[in-house]
Structures are given as C-alpha cells and as structure tokens.
Amino acid sequence: MTQRPLDGTSLAYTFDDAKAASATTTQYFEIFGNRAIYHDGWMASAFRGRVPWNMINAPRNEDFGADRWELYDLRSDFSQARDLAAREPGKLRELRELFDQQAAANKVLLHNASSENTRFPSLAGDRTRFSYRPGTIAVPEKEAPNTKNRCARDRGAHPCTRRRCAGRASHDGRPQRGLVAVPQPGERTVYRLRIFDSEEITLRAAAALEPGDHVLRYEFTTAGAGPLPGGKGRLLVNGTEAAGATVKRTAAFYSKSTRRSISVWTPAPHRRTTARPTAFTGSIEQVTIELL
C-alpha cells in the first residue's frame, strides 16, 4: 500500500519568530456537508443547518448546490459579523471553485449524516454477554454493552479478603449518566444510577460486606416499550435482593465521552459530592454483563 502524502505546513518556522506571518494561505474544512474554505484572509462557508454533535434533528436534502454560502473578510472582520456574499459575488465564486479543487484533491465526498453512512465497526456487535477483568480501563461506549433502554444484568465476583474493602468496583459513564458498584469502607454496598442531571437513584444494601467471597449483581427490567420506558432496578448480594427501586425513565443516549472501567477510577464523577477514590482495594475475579 502506497503511503499518501501528509498535508499541512510545519510550525517550526514560528519557533524562532513568534510574529512570523502565517505560511498557511489555504485551508479547507468539511464535516457532514458543512464546509468552508480559507484563502489569503478570506473565508467562504456553507452551513447545512445541523451542528455535527446534534444527532437528533434530520439533515437537509442532498441538493448541496442549493446551500447558501457566506463570505467574510477575516482581515477586518475576524468574528465573521459581516456577510459579504451579496457584495462580492466574484470573490465568493472564486473561493467556491477553490473549495471544489481542494475537496477533489483530498477526496472529500459530500453527504448527509445518517445511521448508515456514519456507522463505525464495533467490537460489541450483536453480543449479549460481556466479561471484563480487573484493570479494564475506559472501554468506549460503542465497544461496550449497549444497556440503553433494555433489560440487563451486571454481575461481579468480588472476593473481599480485607476488613475494609473500598473503592469503585465497576463504573460506566460521565457526569451526565453513570452507574457504579461501591463496597465502601465499613459501609454497605451501593449501586448508583445517574441519568444526566435529571435524576439519581441509589440502591444501598442493608448490611456491610464481611470478609470473604461475594457476588454483587444489578438487574434492570424495562417497564415496557417506548423511547424512555423506565423500569425496575435491583441490587443483589450473593443472590439475595438487597435493595430495589423504580426507575422512572432511562437514558436514550449517553455522553459521547462515556467509558466503562473495572476496579479503577477514571475521571467520571457520578455525583458532584463524591470524592474521587483510589482503585478498588479488594480483588475482583471478573465483571459480567448480560443483555436480556
């Protein structure tokens, strides 16, 4: 396979001269059909009506030629407050032609974002059972079990051989949404479900774990169909239900930065008042998640 040349301009010339004029005279941009071109102080851009991180609103049609282009002179209007497209049609036409050249040279294919053309390969695939070992760090959401709005079972074998086992045994999420099993020192096992900033549910066992081998399990059963069905959550310790709660609504999606980790703590506070602990001080055989 032949290596394609790397585009771009080295920054080395700025190291010895912070006031050096920019060596980059042309730069194109495109994502999901939103596109722009910069050249010699001018910038032309076309916005398709949907920001890239908005995954809900439907995209516009495929007639990219009907998109409205804007034109700005960044030398005197860096904040892009004055659209000069109507006043400078010749300059706009010049920059649009330049964008087409840059797009062709860099193999840019204009398209609307959809679930079909933005899907990436996933290790999760159609699997319904996942097992993780201690030390698993930051498994990306698309590679992790898809537990959104469906019945699932989260089971962990935790041999707690010390008198005081503390720390996060398993957690998934960011401040927006997360769940965590927490055998706390001298306290009871806790399972916390956070649904963005709208709701937080804490299941707390009646008794603290004694030294020895234990199996902690969380089960969620949906209440029915629909986008946010809610359901019933149960915390089980060694096969016996220790706590339960009704989940009024579930999360239709997670944060794009959601990660799953086992026995270690990554920057993902599940409640704003929770201190950041160290890694789980007991031992974990494995954590198994089943999609039911």
Buried (B, 14 or more C-beta within 10 A) or exposed (E): EEEEEEEEEEEEEEEEEEEEEEEEEBBBBBEBBBBBBBBEEBBBBBBBEBEEEEEEEEBBEEEBEEBEBBBBBEEEEEEEEEBBBEEBEEBBEBBBEBBEEBBEEEEBEBBBBEEEEEEEEBEBEEEEEBEBEBEBEBBBBBBBBBBBBBBBBBBBBBBBEEEBBBBBBBBBBBBBBBBBBBBBEEBBBBBBBBBBEEBBBBBBBEEBBEEEEBBBBBBBBBBEEEEEBBBBBBBBBEEEEBBEBEBEBBBEBBBEBBBBBBBBBEEBBBEEEEEEBEBBBBBBBBBBBBBE
